[in-house]
């Protein structure tokens, strides 16, 4: 322990990071846990980051290596307060961290690797239910205009899938040529690897068909059947995120990211006459309660409602 305390900050942080899975047994357990989860790659990545963050905090706060058998209720509670007070993170971020920790330790208890679940009794932080933020109509126009000025058919096709079909990033990455069915008057797209392994067929509106058609005419003649191609083969999630970062810089739309276009689609569909049941089918939601978040007020709507108050 004295050696651990005597290291300088950089080396100590590196040692703490290594200690997360320092014991072979713990490394194997965590790997088994991830392998049994029927979740998307993005959710797996989030689980890894959340557990690593907690383990790093545990080692620093307690000045001892990470050990699942030594995690207490107080550790989880103090970690939540650390995120809230010191890091000042959003309630949604804190709650996701706690949910990840709870998921892992519940699994450990089922596997009889721990005797007590230290997350029992740890409550999530209550937050005001607001609708997820989407782009305004002028922001969508600004984005698509920048795409048109650069004759970027690939970006237009990607953005159009999200804006007209509510596609997730994982939907776009996994999309293959035989998942698209288009004619002059109609079209569908089949998302086979949705969240929770849910598959769904979604209609392709005219603007989305046009954007996809223009891109497919220019698509490089490569062997892969994946729809979206980069310089080194099919585009992965990081490649698509890089496209968003590029247009975020070009347009100055700070909240431009992959999921915000899915939110934009959802808001627009409801505003223009769609109902919750239809939207849930397109988004791949099992419960209407999940979709109903889009009926909540946005912070902009709340601000507009209170702006004119007179006393």
N, C-alpha and C positions, 0 to 999 in steps of 0.2 A: 504493500500500500504506500509506503514512503516513496518508493521509486515513481509511482504513479503521480503523487502529489508534486514531486520535484521537477517534473518536466515543464518546459516552457509551453506557452499557450498553443502554439501550432502543433507541436508533437503530441501534446496531451489530447487535443481534439482528434488527431489522427488515431491515437490509441483508443479513445472512447468509441470512435466510429468502428474500429476493428472489433472492439469488445462486444458489439451488438450480437454477433453470431460467433463469438470466440470459441465456445465449446462445440465440439462436433455434434453432440446430441442436440443442442439447440438449433444449430444450422440445419440438421436433418429434419427436425420437427417443423421448423418454419417452412422449409421446402415442401414437406408433406401437406402442410396446411394450405399453401397456395395451390398445390396441385389438385386439391379436392374442391376448390371453389369454382362453381359454374358461373363465371363472371367475365366481363370484357377485359381485354388487355389493359385498357386505361384504368379500370377499377383495380386490377392487380397492381399496377404501378402505384396507384394511390395508397393501397394497403401497405406496400413496401415502404413508401416514404413516411407514412404515418407511424408505423411501428418503429422504424429507424429513428424518427424524431423523438419518440417517447423513450426509446432505449438510450439514446444519447443524453437526454435530459436526466434520466434515472442515474446513469453513471456519474454525471457531473454533480448532481444534487446530493447524491449519497456517497460519493467518492468510493465507489466500489464497482466492479464489473457487472454488466447486465446479466441478470439471472432471473428467469421466469418464476422460480420457486420463492424468490425473495421480494416479489412485487406485492405491495400492500394496498389496501383501500386508500390509505393516506397518500401514497405515491400518485395514484390516479387522480385523486382530488386536488393535490398540490400541482400536478401537471396541468390540469384544467385551469387553475388559477394563474399559473405561469403564462399560459397562452393568452388568457383574458387580460391580465393586469400588466405584465412586463412586455409581452409581444404585441398586445392590443390587437389581436386578430379578430376577424369578424365571427359572429356567432355561428354562421354556417360552417366556417373552417374548423372552429373548435369542436363543434358537434360531429363533424366528419371524422376528426381525429379520435374522439371518444368512441364513436361507432366502430372504427377500425380496431381499436384496442379491445373493445367489448367482444367483437367477433372472434378475435384471436384467442382471448382467454376463455371464452365459452367453449371453443373447440378444444383447447388444452384440457379443460375440465372433463369434457366428454371422453377424451382419450386417456383420462386418468394420469395426466402428466403433472397436474397440480391438485391440491386438496381443496382449495377455496378459490372462488372466482373473485378477484379484487375489484372488479367493475360493478359488482352488485350494489345497488343503492346510489350509484353515480348518475345524476340526472343531467340531461342535456340543457343547454342554455335556451331559454325561451326567446323567440324572436318574432317580430312583427311580420305577419304573413303578407308579403308583397308579391306582386306578379314579377316574374323574371324579366329583366330589361331586354327589349329588342331595339332594333334600329328604327328611326323615324323614316317616313316616306322620303324626305329630302336626303337623308343619309344613304338610303338604298340607291337613290338616283345618282348620288355623288359617286358611290362605289362602282356601280355598273358603267357610269360614264368614263371613269378612269380605266376600267377594263377595256372598253370600246376604243378609247384613244390609243391604247397600246396593242390593239388587235390581238388580245390575249384570249384565244378561244378556250384554252384549257381552264383558265381561271373563271371565265364566264360559265362554263359548263359545271364546274364545281360549285360555284356560288348559286347557280340556278337550281341545282339539285336540292340544296339546303333551303333556298327561299321558296321553292314551289312544291317540294315534297316533304319538307321537315326532316331531311336526312341528318343523321349524326355523322361525326367524323369517322367512326368505325364503319358505318354503312358505306361511305364513299371509298374508303381504303379497300374494303373487301369486294367492291362491285366488279363483276366480270361481264364481258361482252354479251354472253348469253342470258344475263339477267335483265337486259333491256329489250323491250318489244315496242317498236314504233312504226306507225304508218302516218299518212298525211292527216288523218282525222282523229287519231287516238294513239294512246301509248301507255305502257305500264313499266314499272321498274320493280324488281324483286330484290328485297333486302334480306339476305339469308343468314346474316350473322348479327342480328340485333342484340340489344341488351338482354341478358338472361337467356340467350340462345333463341329468342323469339323471332320467327320469320314473318314477313308481311309483304303483300303486294300492294303497291301504291300507284295511283294514276299519274301519268305524266302530262301536265298541261302544255298547251301549245308553245309558250315561251321556253319551257324547259326542253321540249322536243327540238326546237330550233337551235338552242344553245348546244345540246348534245350532238345534234346532227352536224353542225359546223365543226365541232371539235373532232368527231369521229372521221370526218373527211380528211383532216390533217394529221390524225394520230399516226405516230411513227410505226412502220411495219415491223413490229417486234414479235417474238414467239409467245410471250406471255398473253394470257387472255384477260388480265386485269385491264380495266378501262383506262385508268389514268397513269400515264407514263412520264418519267423524268429522264434525266440524262443517263442514269445508271440502271434503268429498268423501271419496274412499277413503283409508283409513289407510295411511301409509307406515311404514317401519321405525322412524322416530323417534317416530311416534305410538304404536306398540305398545310401544316401550321406555318411553315416558312412563307408560303404564298399569302397567308393571312397577314403575317408580319409585314410583308412587302407592301400590301395595300393599306395596312394600318398607317404606315409611314407616309404613303403617297396621299392618302385622304385626310389624315389627321383625326380619324375617328378612333379615339382612345379605347373605346370598349369593343372594338372589332375583334372577334375571335370566333372560332368554329361554331360554338353552341349558340351564339347570339343570333345567328341566321335562323336556326331552328325555332328560337323564341319569336323571332320576327314573323316567321311563317304562321306560328300558332296564333299570335295576336291578330294578324291580318285576316286569317281565315274566320275567326270568330267575329271580328268587326264587320266582315263583309257577308255575313249570313250563315256561316257554317255553325253546326251545333257541337256540343261536347262529345257526343257519341261518335260522330264522324271524325272529329279531330283525334280522339283516342285511338281509333282504328288506324289512322294514318301514322300517328306517332308511335304506335306499338305499345300503348299503355294497357295493362290488364284492368286497372281500376279507374273509374271516372274521377275518383278523388285526386288521383295524380294529375289528371288533365285539368281539373278545376282550378289549379293554381293560376291559370291564365285568365280567370275571371276576377281575380283579386285586383285591387287598385295598385297602380304603379306609384312610386314616390312623386313622379311628376304630376299625376292626377291629384294626389293629396295636396301637393303644393298649390296647384291651381285652385282647388276648392277653398283653401284657407287664405289665399292672397288678398281677396277682396273683403275680408272681415272688417267690420267697423263697429267700435264700441263707443 
